[in-house]
Amino acid sequence: MKICLTVNSSPWSRFKGGGQIAVHFLASALSGQGHDVTVIYSKSPGENVVPSPVPYRIVWARHFNVATLNLNIFSFAWELWRLTGKERFDAIHGNAEEAFFSARIASARGAAFFFTSHSPCIPATGMLGGLRRPVHFLKNLNFYLLRAAAKGARRIVVFSRFSKSLVVAGLGSEWESRVSVVHPGVDPSWFEAKRGPTSRSELLFWGRLEEEKGVVELLRALRYVAAQIPDVRLTLVGEGNAAEKCKRLARELDIADKAVFAGWQDVPEIQALAGMSRAGIFPSRVESFGLAVAESMAAGLPVVATRAGALPEIVDDGVTGTLTPVGDVTALAQAIVAVLDNPAECRRMADRGREIMREKCSWDATAKTIAGLYEEEITGK
């Protein structure tokens, strides 16, 4: 099949997230299975993006850094229209509001449109309904754009049962049969990550530094942990809108010497940090899947996370990791102390988690399943 995937930003951006990484690995796996794959990513004018060699073709759209309205809906539409004017695609697959116009373009060009929802929010009404609450509508306009993009799809793919429940609640019960849960894969290199002994109580977080990732709660918990375990140190890998707030908070809490803000790092650097750490800490407020948690488990790094969104679908509390209530700083601190005080038990849970990730999270299997969904919708079989 000839397939075109689209996603805001790119896996080489400073602000990449799970969606961009998932598109890259899905495209790579589909290409490895013999499909002809093109991906439309976006980058800002002057942004120096140096992609690693990939087995698929890349087309770049202009990236607009506007918070209230994702203007990428226009740049992606333009590039997709140009591309489909020259080539015929069997499937066009969007991943966020960048695909707002994609269903119309796919229909005009004779392609089937698919959508993956990575969002923790799907409005229950369309734009006209949203206008009844104008302030709320304007603050959440991109979610309404995303909803409109999803509604144009023949089939919606989600990475967890939690995400499916959000989509069905937002779009209506008639979508139940058109939303397919397909577990994503994990970069195979995580399974090969080496872990070594460490004499210090090293903790690690990686992901976007946004309040929804629970980084504020993590820093507050770190203060309590440091009072009991003075040699504790937390490395935070990532950047985001909450980065400066978190740095100020670390100073206010008098733990600036305990919290290292490392910025974005490449995967090998994160894996090296994971190899020297005692636990990965991921106190998200909401997660549609939780890629960093899955990567941590694949690397055999003990996990402390919250019961947010889809995370209980990944982490079996007390069996493959530790889960705490969302937003509960005290419970998070206690769980971190317990992990640091009980290395043998945490090693057992981490080993079990790694085994389960090997069984569940293969991009080859994910790509075969998604290609099967394409085939079903395109052929009607």
FENTAGI-V305916 format. One record per residue. N is the residue number from 1. RES is the residue in one small letter. SS is DSSP state (a for helix, b for strand, c for the rest). NEAR is the number of other C-alpha atoms within 12 Angstrom. D_FIRST is the distance of its C-alpha to the first C-alpha in Angstrom with 1 decimal. Layout:
n->N res->RES ss->SS near->NEAR d_first->D_FIRST
n->N res->RES ss->SS near->NEAR d_first->D_FIRST
This chain:
n->1 res->m ss->c near->25 d_first->0.0
n->2 res->k ss->b near->30 d_first->3.8
n->3 res->i ss->b near->41 d_first->6.1
n->4 res->c ss->b near->47 d_first->9.9
n->5 res->l ss->b near->49 d_first->12.6
n->6 res->t ss->b near->48 d_first->16.2
n->7 res->v ss->c near->51 d_first->19.5
n->8 res->n ss->c near->45 d_first->23.1
n->9 res->s ss->c near->40 d_first->24.7
n->10 res->s ss->c near->39 d_first->23.1
n->11 res->p ss->c near->33 d_first->23.7
n->12 res->w ss->c near->29 d_first->26.2
n->13 res->s ss->c near->29 d_first->28.3
n->14 res->r ss->c near->26 d_first->31.8
n->15 res->f ss->c near->31 d_first->30.8
n->16 res->k ss->c near->31 d_first->27.6
n->17 res->g ss->c near->34 d_first->27.2
n->18 res->g ss->a near->39 d_first->25.1
n->19 res->g ss->a near->38 d_first->22.4
n->20 res->q ss->a near->32 d_first->21.7
n->21 res->i ss->a near->33 d_first->21.9
n->22 res->a ss->a near->40 d_first->19.5
n->23 res->v ss->a near->46 d_first->16.8
n->24 res->h ss->a near->44 d_first->17.4
n->25 res->f ss->a near->34 d_first->17.2
n->26 res->l ss->a near->46 d_first->14.1
n->27 res->a ss->a near->42 d_first->12.3
n->28 res->s ss->a near->33 d_first->14.0
n->29 res->a ss->a near->33 d_first->13.2
n->30 res->l ss->a near->35 d_first->9.4
n->31 res->s ss->a near->29 d_first->9.8
n->32 res->g ss->a near->20 d_first->12.3
n->33 res->q ss->c near->24 d_first->10.1
n->34 res->g ss->c near->19 d_first->8.1
n->35 res->h ss->c near->26 d_first->5.2
n->36 res->d ss->b near->27 d_first->6.2
n->37 res->v ss->b near->38 d_first->8.3
n->38 res->t ss->b near->38 d_first->11.2
n->39 res->v ss->b near->44 d_first->14.1
n->40 res->i ss->b near->45 d_first->17.0
n->41 res->y ss->b near->43 d_first->20.2
n->42 res->s ss->b near->40 d_first->23.7
n->43 res->k ss->b near->32 d_first->27.0
n->44 res->s ss->c near->24 d_first->30.5
n->45 res->p ss->c near->13 d_first->32.3
n->46 res->g ss->c near->10 d_first->33.9
n->47 res->e ss->c near->18 d_first->32.0
n->48 res->n ss->c near->13 d_first->31.8
n->49 res->v ss->c near->20 d_first->28.4
n->50 res->v ss->c near->14 d_first->27.8
n->51 res->p ss->c near->19 d_first->24.3
n->52 res->s ss->c near->14 d_first->24.1
n->53 res->p ss->c near->11 d_first->21.8
n->54 res->v ss->c near->22 d_first->18.2
n->55 res->p ss->c near->23 d_first->15.1
n->56 res->y ss->c near->30 d_first->13.1
n->57 res->r ss->b near->26 d_first->14.3
n->58 res->i ss->b near->32 d_first->16.9
n->59 res->v ss->b near->27 d_first->18.2
n->60 res->w ss->b near->32 d_first->21.6
n->61 res->a ss->b near->32 d_first->23.1
n->62 res->r ss->b near->29 d_first->26.8
n->63 res->h ss->c near->29 d_first->28.0
n->64 res->f ss->c near->24 d_first->31.0
n->65 res->n ss->c near->18 d_first->33.3
n->66 res->v ss->c near->13 d_first->34.7
n->67 res->a ss->c near->16 d_first->35.4
n->68 res->t ss->c near->19 d_first->36.2
n->69 res->l ss->c near->23 d_first->33.4
n->70 res->n ss->c near->31 d_first->30.0
n->71 res->l ss->c near->28 d_first->29.9
n->72 res->n ss->a near->39 d_first->26.4
n->73 res->i ss->a near->35 d_first->25.3
n->74 res->f ss->a near->25 d_first->26.3
n->75 res->s ss->a near->33 d_first->25.1
n->76 res->f ss->a near->41 d_first->21.6
n->77 res->a ss->a near->35 d_first->21.6
n->78 res->w ss->a near->25 d_first->22.8
n->79 res->e ss->a near->32 d_first->20.2
n->80 res->l ss->a near->46 d_first->17.3
n->81 res->w ss->a near->31 d_first->19.0
n->82 res->r ss->a near->19 d_first->19.5
n->83 res->l ss->a near->29 d_first->16.0
n->84 res->t ss->a near->30 d_first->14.5
n->85 res->g ss->a near->18 d_first->17.4
n->86 res->k ss->a near->11 d_first->16.3
n->87 res->e ss->c near->21 d_first->12.5
n->88 res->r ss->c near->27 d_first->10.3
n->89 res->f ss->c near->33 d_first->7.8
n->90 res->d ss->c near->31 d_first->6.1
n->91 res->a ss->b near->44 d_first->7.7
n->92 res->i ss->b near->47 d_first->10.8
n->93 res->h ss->b near->49 d_first->12.7
n->94 res->g ss->b near->49 d_first->16.4
n->95 res->n ss->c near->46 d_first->19.0
n->96 res->a ss->c near->45 d_first->22.4
n->97 res->e ss->a near->42 d_first->24.4
n->98 res->e ss->a near->46 d_first->22.7
n->99 res->a ss->a near->48 d_first->20.2
n->100 res->f ss->c near->42 d_first->23.1
n->101 res->f ss->c near->37 d_first->22.0
n->102 res->s ss->a near->50 d_first->18.2
n->103 res->a ss->a near->33 d_first->18.2
n->104 res->r ss->a near->26 d_first->20.2
n->105 res->i ss->a near->33 d_first->18.1
n->106 res->a ss->a near->36 d_first->14.9
n->107 res->s ss->a near->23 d_first->17.0
n->108 res->a ss->a near->18 d_first->18.4
n->109 res->r ss->a near->24 d_first->15.2
n->110 res->g ss->c near->20 d_first->13.6
n->111 res->a ss->c near->34 d_first->11.1
n->112 res->a ss->b near->38 d_first->11.5
n->113 res->f ss->b near->42 d_first->13.5
n->114 res->f ss->b near->45 d_first->14.0
n->115 res->f ss->b near->45 d_first->16.9
n->116 res->t ss->b near->48 d_first->18.4
n->117 res->s ss->c near->51 d_first->22.2
n->118 res->h ss->c near->44 d_first->24.1
n->119 res->s ss->c near->39 d_first->27.3
n->120 res->p ss->c near->32 d_first->30.5
n->121 res->c ss->c near->31 d_first->31.5
n->122 res->i ss->c near->36 d_first->30.2
n->123 res->p ss->c near->31 d_first->32.9
n->124 res->a ss->c near->24 d_first->34.0
n->125 res->t ss->c near->26 d_first->34.5
n->126 res->g ss->c near->27 d_first->32.7
n->127 res->m ss->a near->25 d_first->34.2
n->128 res->l ss->a near->16 d_first->37.0
n->129 res->g ss->a near->14 d_first->38.1
n->130 res->g ss->a near->24 d_first->37.9
n->131 res->l ss->a near->17 d_first->40.3
n->132 res->r ss->a near->13 d_first->43.1
n->133 res->r ss->a near->16 d_first->43.3
n->134 res->p ss->a near->14 d_first->42.9
n->135 res->v ss->a near->12 d_first->43.7
n->136 res->h ss->a near->18 d_first->41.3
n->137 res->f ss->a near->24 d_first->38.7
n->138 res->l ss->a near->20 d_first->39.1
n->139 res->k ss->a near->17 d_first->39.0
n->140 res->n ss->c near->26 d_first->35.8
n->141 res->l ss->a near->31 d_first->34.1
n->142 res->n ss->a near->33 d_first->30.9
n->143 res->f ss->a near->36 d_first->30.5
n->144 res->y ss->a near->36 d_first->30.8
n->145 res->l ss->a near->38 d_first->28.1
n->146 res->l ss->a near->44 d_first->25.9
n->147 res->r ss->a near->43 d_first->26.8
n->148 res->a ss->a near->35 d_first->26.0
n->149 res->a ss->a near->39 d_first->22.5
n->150 res->a ss->a near->44 d_first->21.9
n->151 res->k ss->a near->40 d_first->23.4
n->152 res->g ss->c near->32 d_first->20.8
n->153 res->a ss->c near->39 d_first->17.9
n->154 res->r ss->c near->34 d_first->16.7
n->155 res->r ss->b near->39 d_first->16.7
n->156 res->i ss->b near->40 d_first->18.6
n->157 res->v ss->b near->43 d_first->18.1
n->158 res->v ss->b near->38 d_first->21.4
n->159 res->f ss->c near->42 d_first->22.6
n->160 res->s ss->c near->32 d_first->25.9
n->161 res->r ss->a near->27 d_first->27.9
n->162 res->f ss->a near->34 d_first->30.0
n->163 res->s ss->a near->37 d_first->27.2
n->164 res->k ss->a near->38 d_first->26.4
n->165 res->s ss->a near->29 d_first->30.0
n->166 res->l ss->a near->33 d_first->30.1
n->167 res->v ss->a near->44 d_first->27.2
n->168 res->v ss->a near->30 d_first->28.7
n->169 res->a ss->a near->22 d_first->32.1
n->170 res->g ss->a near->30 d_first->31.0
n->171 res->l ss->a near->31 d_first->28.9
n->172 res->g ss->c near->22 d_first->30.8
n->173 res->s ss->a near->16 d_first->30.8
n->174 res->e ss->a near->13 d_first->28.6
n->175 res->w ss->a near->24 d_first->25.7
n->176 res->e ss->a near->23 d_first->26.5
n->177 res->s ss->a near->17 d_first->23.9
n->178 res->r ss->a near->28 d_first->21.1
n->179 res->v ss->b near->37 d_first->21.5
n->180 res->s ss->b near->32 d_first->20.0
n->181 res->v ss->b near->30 d_first->21.7
n->182 res->v ss->c near->35 d_first->19.5
n->183 res->h ss->c near->38 d_first->21.7
n->184 res->p ss->c near->42 d_first->20.5
n->185 res->g ss->c near->41 d_first->21.0
n->186 res->v ss->c near->41 d_first->23.7
n->187 res->d ss->c near->35 d_first->23.7
n->188 res->p ss->a near->23 d_first->24.8
n->189 res->s ss->a near->20 d_first->27.6
n->190 res->w ss->a near->34 d_first->29.5
n->191 res->f ss->a near->31 d_first->30.1
n->192 res->e ss->a near->22 d_first->31.8
n->193 res->a ss->c near->27 d_first->33.9
n->194 res->k ss->c near->23 d_first->37.6
n->195 res->r ss->c near->27 d_first->40.3
n->196 res->g ss->c near->18 d_first->43.9
n->197 res->p ss->c near->17 d_first->47.3
n->198 res->t ss->c near->19 d_first->48.5
n->199 res->s ss->c near->14 d_first->52.1
n->200 res->r ss->c near->19 d_first->51.4
n->201 res->s ss->c near->32 d_first->49.9
n->202 res->e ss->b near->37 d_first->46.7
n->203 res->l ss->b near->42 d_first->44.2
n->204 res->l ss->b near->45 d_first->40.8
n->205 res->f ss->b near->47 d_first->38.7
n->206 res->w ss->b near->46 d_first->35.4
n->207 res->g ss->c near->46 d_first->33.4
n->208 res->r ss->c near->35 d_first->34.0
n->209 res->l ss->c near->36 d_first->37.7
n->210 res->e ss->c near->29 d_first->37.7
n->211 res->e ss->a near->26 d_first->40.2
n->212 res->e ss->a near->27 d_first->37.5
n->213 res->k ss->a near->40 d_first->37.1
n->214 res->g ss->c near->37 d_first->40.7
n->215 res->v ss->a near->46 d_first->41.9
n->216 res->v ss->a near->34 d_first->45.2
n->217 res->e ss->a near->35 d_first->46.0
n->218 res->l ss->a near->50 d_first->45.1
n->219 res->l ss->a near->48 d_first->47.7
n->220 res->r ss->a near->33 d_first->50.3
n->221 res->a ss->a near->35 d_first->49.7
n->222 res->l ss->a near->46 d_first->50.0
n->223 res->r ss->a near->36 d_first->53.6
n->224 res->y ss->a near->27 d_first->54.6
n->225 res->v ss->a near->35 d_first->53.0
n->226 res->a ss->a near->30 d_first->54.8
n->227 res->a ss->a near->20 d_first->58.1
n->228 res->q ss->a near->19 d_first->57.7
n->229 res->i ss->c near->24 d_first->55.8
n->230 res->p ss->c near->20 d_first->57.1
n->231 res->d ss->c near->23 d_first->54.9
n->232 res->v ss->c near->35 d_first->51.6
n->233 res->r ss->b near->35 d_first->49.2
n->234 res->l ss->b near->42 d_first->45.9
n->235 res->t ss->b near->36 d_first->43.2
n->236 res->l ss->b near->42 d_first->40.9
n->237 res->v ss->b near->36 d_first->37.7
n->238 res->g ss->c near->35 d_first->36.0
n->239 res->e ss->c near->30 d_first->36.9
n->240 res->g ss->c near->28 d_first->36.9
n->241 res->n ss->c near->18 d_first->39.1
n->242 res->a ss->c near->22 d_first->41.5
n->243 res->a ss->a near->29 d_first->42.1
n->244 res->e ss->a near->20 d_first->45.4
n->245 res->k ss->a near->20 d_first->46.6
n->246 res->c ss->a near->32 d_first->46.0
n->247 res->k ss->a near->29 d_first->47.9
n->248 res->r ss->a near->18 d_first->50.8
n->249 res->l ss->a near->24 d_first->50.8
n->250 res->a ss->a near->29 d_first->51.0
n->251 res->r ss->a near->19 d_first->54.0
n->252 res->e ss->a near->15 d_first->55.6
n->253 res->l ss->c near->24 d_first->55.1
n->254 res->d ss->c near->19 d_first->56.7
n->255 res->i ss->c near->29 d_first->53.8
n->256 res->a ss->c near->24 d_first->52.6
n->257 res->d ss->c near->22 d_first->53.4
n->258 res->k ss->c near->34 d_first->51.3
n->259 res->a ss->b near->36 d_first->48.1
n->260 res->v ss->b near->28 d_first->46.2
n->261 res->f ss->b near->33 d_first->43.7
n->262 res->a ss->b near->24 d_first->41.4
n->263 res->g ss->b near->24 d_first->38.9
n->264 res->w ss->c near->28 d_first->35.2
n->265 res->q ss->c near->26 d_first->34.7
n->266 res->d ss->c near->21 d_first->31.8
n->267 res->v ss->a near->27 d_first->30.4
n->268 res->p ss->a near->18 d_first->32.7
n->269 res->e ss->a near->20 d_first->35.7
n->270 res->i ss->a near->34 d_first->35.0
n->271 res->q ss->a near->35 d_first->34.6
n->272 res->a ss->a near->23 d_first->37.9
n->273 res->l ss->a near->35 d_first->39.5
n->274 res->a ss->a near->43 d_first->38.2
n->275 res->g ss->a near->31 d_first->39.8
n->276 res->m ss->c near->30 d_first->43.1
n->277 res->s ss->c near->37 d_first->43.0
n->278 res->r ss->c near->42 d_first->44.5
n->279 res->a ss->b near->47 d_first->42.1
n->280 res->g ss->b near->48 d_first->39.2
n->281 res->i ss->b near->50 d_first->40.3
n->282 res->f ss->b near->54 d_first->37.9
n->283 res->p ss->c near->49 d_first->40.0
n->284 res->s ss->c near->44 d_first->37.4
n->285 res->r ss->c near->30 d_first->38.5
n->286 res->v ss->c near->31 d_first->35.0
n->287 res->e ss->c near->41 d_first->31.7
n->288 res->s ss->c near->42 d_first->28.4
n->289 res->f ss->c near->41 d_first->27.5
n->290 res->g ss->c near->47 d_first->29.6
n->291 res->l ss->a near->37 d_first->27.6
n->292 res->a ss->a near->45 d_first->30.8
n->293 res->v ss->a near->50 d_first->32.4
n->294 res->a ss->a near->49 d_first->29.6
n->295 res->e ss->a near->45 d_first->29.8
n->296 res->s ss->a near->51 d_first->33.6
n->297 res->m ss->a near->50 d_first->33.4
n->298 res->a ss->a near->44 d_first->31.0
n->299 res->a ss->c near->45 d_first->33.6
n->300 res->g ss->c near->40 d_first->36.4
n->301 res->l ss->c near->49 d_first->38.1
n->302 res->p ss->c near->52 d_first->40.2
n->303 res->v ss->b near->55 d_first->38.9
n->304 res->v ss->b near->51 d_first->41.0
n->305 res->a ss->b near->54 d_first->39.0
n->306 res->t ss->b near->43 d_first->39.7
n->307 res->r ss->c near->34 d_first->38.9
n->308 res->a ss->c near->33 d_first->36.7
n->309 res->g ss->c near->35 d_first->33.7
n->310 res->a ss->c near->36 d_first->31.3
n->311 res->l ss->a near->39 d_first->33.4
n->312 res->p ss->a near->33 d_first->35.2
n->313 res->e ss->a near->30 d_first->31.9
n->314 res->i ss->a near->43 d_first->31.5
n->315 res->v ss->c near->40 d_first->35.2
n->316 res->d ss->c near->28 d_first->37.5
n->317 res->d ss->b near->26 d_first->40.9
n->318 res->g ss->c near->25 d_first->43.4
n->319 res->v ss->c near->26 d_first->41.0
n->320 res->t ss->c near->36 d_first->38.3
n->321 res->g ss->b near->44 d_first->39.7
n->322 res->t ss->b near->41 d_first->42.0
n->323 res->l ss->b near->38 d_first->41.4
n->324 res->t ss->b near->35 d_first->43.9
n->325 res->p ss->c near->29 d_first->44.3
n->326 res->v ss->c near->29 d_first->42.6
n->327 res->g ss->c near->30 d_first->45.1
n->328 res->d ss->c near->25 d_first->47.8
n->329 res->v ss->a near->29 d_first->49.1
n->330 res->t ss->a near->22 d_first->51.8
n->331 res->a ss->a near->28 d_first->49.4
n->332 res->l ss->a near->38 d_first->47.0
n->333 res->a ss->a near->36 d_first->49.9
n->334 res->q ss->a near->28 d_first->51.2
n->335 res->a ss->a near->37 d_first->47.9
n->336 res->i ss->a near->46 d_first->47.6
n->337 res->v ss->a near->34 d_first->51.2
n->338 res->a ss->a near->27 d_first->50.5
n->339 res->v ss->a near->37 d_first->47.5
n->340 res->l ss->a near->36 d_first->49.7
n->341 res->d ss->a near->20 d_first->52.7
n->342 res->n ss->c near->18 d_first->50.8
n->343 res->p ss->a near->24 d_first->48.6
n->344 res->a ss->a near->15 d_first->48.7
n->345 res->e ss->a near->21 d_first->47.5
n->346 res->c ss->a near->33 d_first->44.7
n->347 res->r ss->a near->29 d_first->43.7
n->348 res->r ss->a near->23 d_first->43.3
n->349 res->m ss->a near->31 d_first->41.2
n->350 res->a ss->a near->39 d_first->39.0
n->351 res->d ss->a near->27 d_first->38.5
n->352 res->r ss->a near->28 d_first->37.5
n->353 res->g ss->a near->36 d_first->35.0
n->354 res->r ss->a near->36 d_first->33.4
n->355 res->e ss->a near->21 d_first->33.0
n->356 res->i ss->a near->28 d_first->31.3
n->357 res->m ss->a near->35 d_first->28.9
n->358 res->r ss->a near->28 d_first->27.9
n->359 res->e ss->a near->18 d_first->27.2
n->360 res->k ss->a near->24 d_first->25.4
n->361 res->c ss->c near->33 d_first->23.6
n->362 res->s ss->c near->30 d_first->20.8
n->363 res->w ss->a near->34 d_first->17.7
n->364 res->d ss->a near->28 d_first->15.9
n->365 res->a ss->a near->25 d_first->16.9
n->366 res->t ss->a near->32 d_first->16.1
n->367 res->a ss->a near->34 d_first->12.5
n->368 res->k ss->a near->27 d_first->12.2
n->369 res->t ss->a near->25 d_first->13.9
n->370 res->i ss->a near->38 d_first->12.0
n->371 res->a ss->a near->36 d_first->8.6
n->372 res->g ss->a near->23 d_first->10.8
n->373 res->l ss->a near->30 d_first->12.1
n->374 res->y ss->a near->36 d_first->8.9
n->375 res->e ss->a near->24 d_first->8.6
n->376 res->e ss->a near->19 d_first->12.4
n->377 res->e ss->a near->23 d_first->12.6
n->378 res->i ss->a near->24 d_first->10.2
n->379 res->t ss->a near->14 d_first->11.7
n->380 res->g ss->c near->11 d_first->15.0
n->381 res->k ss->c near->9 d_first->15.6
